Amino acid sequence: MKIGIISDIHSNSEALNSVLENIKEVDEFICLGDIVGYGADPNYCIEKIKGLNCRCIGGNHDFAITGKVNINYFNYAARAAILWTSLQLKKENFNFLLNLRKKIKLKDNVFAVHGSPQDPLLEYILDKDTASFIFSKYDFKIYFIGHSHLAGCFSFNEDNNKIDYNNFSNGGYVEISKNKRYIINCGSIGQPRDGNPRASYGIYDLKYNTVNIYRVSYPINLTKGKIINAGLPGSLADRLSYGR
């Protein structure tokens, strides 16, 4: 069985469509949240996710729209996009966000969350110290996460208690080992921040116990034009070209 791991779409329909066209032969999709925010196509992206009939959790932007996260947590551009999005959403799409969960169990000891096991919405796992705390506090084989928009993998070797990190800004591959545990971020579809502007997603192959991270080009200028035409902050368009 193969599971497509997608996250942080952020209302970017061009990136989402390019990823879905690129993915081959997956049996199921898992969405790790932040379907909306930043971009200009929130209704389209929600409806596309609903059409996939995938298991989906909410991210901090999704929950900010529904009032579950304080909007003051966000910077100016993010707040502006949240307020704009809240005025665009159809009622049924708002309700979809309202009913999202915070955690998914894929199989025994394999979970998915937007931020971290400790704080599903807001905590970033960006360094080995944070990863070490998560590995020590929680019992799991793999945690798939989003939120940071940085594709990469923390691994914990149970034989020597060593933590390693692999950067997947250009894609990558993880072969799940018996003596290791993993925190894996398959990257952002709609707003990568690892210096690579191409959309990022993962495929978790349960048969071969592997995770592959892929990068996909999409028509960025079209997305940028939509953001500008919607009256959203120009910085949200500019950053897409640089993957920052």
C-alpha positions as CSV (number, residue, x, y, z in Angstrom):
1,M,0.0,0.0,0.0
2,K,1.2,3.5,-0.9
3,I,0.1,6.6,0.9
4,G,0.5,10.1,-0.6
5,I,1.6,12.6,2.1
6,I,0.6,16.2,1.3
7,S,0.7,19.3,3.5
8,D,0.7,23.1,3.7
9,I,-1.2,23.7,0.4
10,H,-2.0,27.2,1.5
11,S,-4.7,27.9,-1.2
12,N,-2.2,27.3,-4.0
13,S,-4.3,25.5,-6.6
14,E,-1.6,25.4,-9.3
15,A,0.9,23.7,-7.0
16,L,-1.8,21.3,-5.7
17,N,-2.8,20.3,-9.2
18,S,0.7,19.8,-10.4
19,V,1.4,17.5,-7.4
20,L,-1.7,15.5,-8.0
21,E,-0.9,15.1,-11.7
22,N,2.6,13.9,-10.7
23,I,1.6,11.4,-8.1
24,K,1.3,7.9,-9.5
25,E,-0.4,4.8,-8.1
26,V,-1.2,5.8,-4.5
27,D,-3.9,4.0,-2.6
28,E,-4.7,6.8,-0.2
29,F,-3.9,10.4,0.5
30,I,-3.2,12.0,3.9
31,C,-3.3,15.8,4.3
32,L,-1.4,17.3,7.2
33,G,-3.2,20.6,7.3
34,D,-3.0,24.3,6.3
35,I,-5.1,23.8,3.2
36,V,-5.8,27.5,3.3
37,G,-3.9,30.7,4.1
38,Y,-1.5,32.9,2.0
39,G,-2.9,32.0,-1.4
40,A,-5.9,33.0,-3.5
41,D,-7.8,29.8,-4.1
42,P,-9.1,28.6,-0.7
43,N,-12.4,27.2,-1.9
44,Y,-10.9,25.4,-4.8
45,C,-8.2,23.7,-2.6
46,I,-10.6,22.7,0.1
47,E,-12.9,21.2,-2.5
48,K,-10.1,19.4,-4.2
49,I,-9.1,17.8,-0.9
50,K,-12.7,16.8,-0.2
51,G,-12.8,15.2,-3.6
52,L,-9.8,13.1,-2.8
53,N,-11.7,11.7,0.1
54,C,-8.5,11.6,2.1
55,R,-7.9,11.7,5.8
56,C,-7.1,15.2,6.8
57,I,-6.0,17.1,9.9
58,G,-6.2,20.8,10.5
59,G,-3.3,23.2,10.6
60,N,-2.9,26.5,12.5
61,H,-4.2,28.6,9.5
62,D,-7.2,26.3,9.0
63,F,-8.1,26.6,12.7
64,A,-7.5,30.4,12.7
65,I,-10.2,30.7,10.1
66,T,-12.6,28.9,12.4
67,G,-11.6,30.8,15.5
68,K,-9.7,27.9,17.2
69,V,-6.4,29.7,17.0
70,N,-5.9,33.4,18.0
71,I,-5.2,35.5,14.9
72,N,-2.7,37.6,16.8
73,Y,-0.3,34.6,16.7
74,F,0.3,35.4,13.1
75,N,2.4,38.1,11.4
76,Y,0.8,40.9,9.3
77,A,0.8,39.1,6.0
78,A,-0.6,35.9,7.4
79,R,-3.3,37.8,9.3
80,A,-4.3,39.6,6.2
81,A,-4.6,36.4,4.3
82,I,-6.6,34.7,7.1
83,L,-9.0,37.7,7.2
84,W,-9.3,37.7,3.4
85,T,-9.9,33.9,3.3
86,S,-12.6,34.1,6.0
87,L,-14.6,36.4,3.7
88,Q,-14.2,34.1,0.7
89,L,-15.1,30.7,2.1
90,K,-18.3,29.0,1.2
91,K,-20.3,27.8,4.3
92,E,-19.7,24.1,3.6
93,N,-16.0,24.7,3.2
94,F,-15.8,26.6,6.5
95,N,-17.6,23.7,8.2
96,F,-15.1,21.3,6.6
97,L,-12.3,23.2,8.3
98,L,-14.3,23.4,11.5
99,N,-14.6,19.7,11.8
100,L,-10.9,18.7,11.1
101,R,-9.1,16.7,13.7
102,K,-5.6,17.3,15.0
103,K,-4.0,13.9,14.6
104,I,-4.1,10.8,12.4
105,K,-3.0,7.3,13.1
106,L,-1.8,5.6,9.9
107,K,-0.9,2.3,11.5
108,D,0.5,0.9,14.7
109,N,3.1,3.5,16.0
110,V,2.8,5.6,12.8
111,F,1.1,9.0,13.2
112,A,0.6,12.3,11.5
113,V,0.2,15.8,13.0
114,H,0.6,19.3,11.6
115,G,3.0,20.7,14.1
116,S,4.3,18.3,16.7
117,P,2.9,15.6,19.1
118,Q,3.3,18.0,22.0
119,D,1.5,20.9,20.3
120,P,-0.3,19.7,17.1
121,L,-1.0,23.2,15.8
122,L,1.8,25.6,16.8
123,E,5.1,23.9,17.7
124,Y,7.8,23.7,15.1
125,I,10.3,20.8,15.1
126,L,13.3,22.6,13.5
127,D,16.4,21.3,15.4
128,K,17.9,18.2,17.0
129,D,17.1,19.5,20.6
130,T,13.4,19.7,19.9
131,A,13.4,16.4,18.0
132,S,15.3,14.8,20.9
133,F,12.7,15.9,23.4
134,I,9.9,14.5,21.2
135,F,11.7,11.2,20.7
136,S,12.2,10.9,24.5
137,K,8.7,11.9,25.5
138,Y,6.5,10.1,22.9
139,D,6.4,6.4,21.9
140,F,6.2,6.1,18.1
141,K,8.0,4.6,15.1
142,I,7.2,7.5,12.6
143,Y,5.6,10.9,13.0
144,F,4.8,12.7,9.8
145,I,4.7,16.4,10.4
146,G,4.2,19.7,8.4
147,H,4.1,23.3,9.6
148,S,7.7,24.4,9.0
149,H,7.5,24.0,5.2
150,L,10.9,22.4,5.3
151,A,11.3,18.9,3.8
152,G,13.6,16.7,5.9
153,C,13.9,13.9,8.3
154,F,15.1,13.5,11.9
155,S,16.1,9.9,12.8
156,F,16.8,8.5,16.3
157,N,19.2,5.5,16.5
158,E,18.1,3.4,19.5
159,D,21.4,1.5,19.5
160,N,23.6,4.6,20.2
161,N,21.0,7.3,21.0
162,K,22.2,9.4,18.1
163,I,20.0,11.8,16.2
164,D,20.7,12.6,12.6
165,Y,19.0,15.0,10.2
166,N,18.6,14.8,6.4
167,N,17.7,17.8,4.3
168,F,15.3,16.9,1.5
169,S,15.2,20.3,-0.2
170,N,15.9,18.5,-3.5
171,G,13.9,15.5,-2.7
172,G,15.1,12.4,-0.9
173,Y,14.6,8.8,0.3
174,V,14.2,7.2,3.7
175,E,14.5,3.5,4.2
176,I,12.8,2.7,7.6
177,S,15.2,0.8,9.8
178,K,14.3,-1.5,12.6
179,N,16.6,0.2,15.1
180,K,15.5,3.8,14.2
181,R,12.6,6.1,14.8
182,Y,11.7,9.0,12.6
183,I,10.1,12.5,12.4
184,I,9.5,13.1,8.7
185,N,8.4,16.4,7.0
186,C,7.4,15.8,3.4
187,G,7.5,19.6,2.8
188,S,5.0,22.1,1.6
189,I,3.0,22.0,-1.6
190,G,1.9,25.6,-1.7
191,Q,4.7,27.6,0.0
192,P,8.1,25.8,0.3
193,R,10.6,27.6,2.6
194,D,13.7,25.4,2.0
195,G,15.2,27.5,-0.8
196,N,13.5,25.3,-3.5
197,P,10.4,26.9,-5.0
198,R,9.1,23.6,-6.4
199,A,6.1,22.0,-4.6
200,S,7.0,19.1,-2.2
201,Y,5.2,15.9,-1.3
202,G,5.9,12.4,-0.1
203,I,4.9,8.8,-0.7
204,Y,5.0,6.3,2.2
205,D,5.3,2.8,0.9
206,L,4.1,0.4,3.6
207,K,5.1,-2.7,1.6
208,Y,8.7,-1.8,1.3
209,N,8.8,0.5,4.4
210,T,10.2,3.5,2.6
211,V,9.4,7.2,2.3
212,N,10.2,9.1,-0.9
213,I,10.1,12.9,-1.1
214,Y,9.5,14.5,-4.5
215,R,9.7,18.1,-5.9
216,V,7.4,19.3,-8.6
217,S,7.5,22.5,-10.7
218,Y,4.3,24.4,-11.2
219,P,3.3,27.7,-12.9
220,I,4.5,30.1,-10.1
221,N,3.8,33.3,-12.0
222,L,0.2,32.3,-12.4
223,T,-0.1,31.8,-8.7
224,K,1.7,35.1,-8.0
225,G,-0.7,37.0,-10.3
226,K,-3.7,35.6,-8.5
227,I,-2.3,36.7,-5.1
228,I,-1.7,40.2,-6.4
229,N,-5.1,40.5,-8.1
230,A,-6.8,39.4,-4.9
231,G,-5.3,42.3,-3.1
232,L,-3.3,40.1,-0.7
233,P,0.1,41.3,0.5
234,G,2.7,41.3,-2.3
235,S,5.3,39.5,-0.1
236,L,3.1,36.4,-0.3
237,A,3.6,36.4,-4.0
238,D,7.3,37.4,-4.1
239,R,8.4,34.6,-1.7
240,L,7.1,31.9,-3.9
241,S,9.8,32.5,-6.5
242,Y,12.5,32.0,-3.9
243,G,11.1,29.2,-1.9
244,R,11.4,31.3,1.3
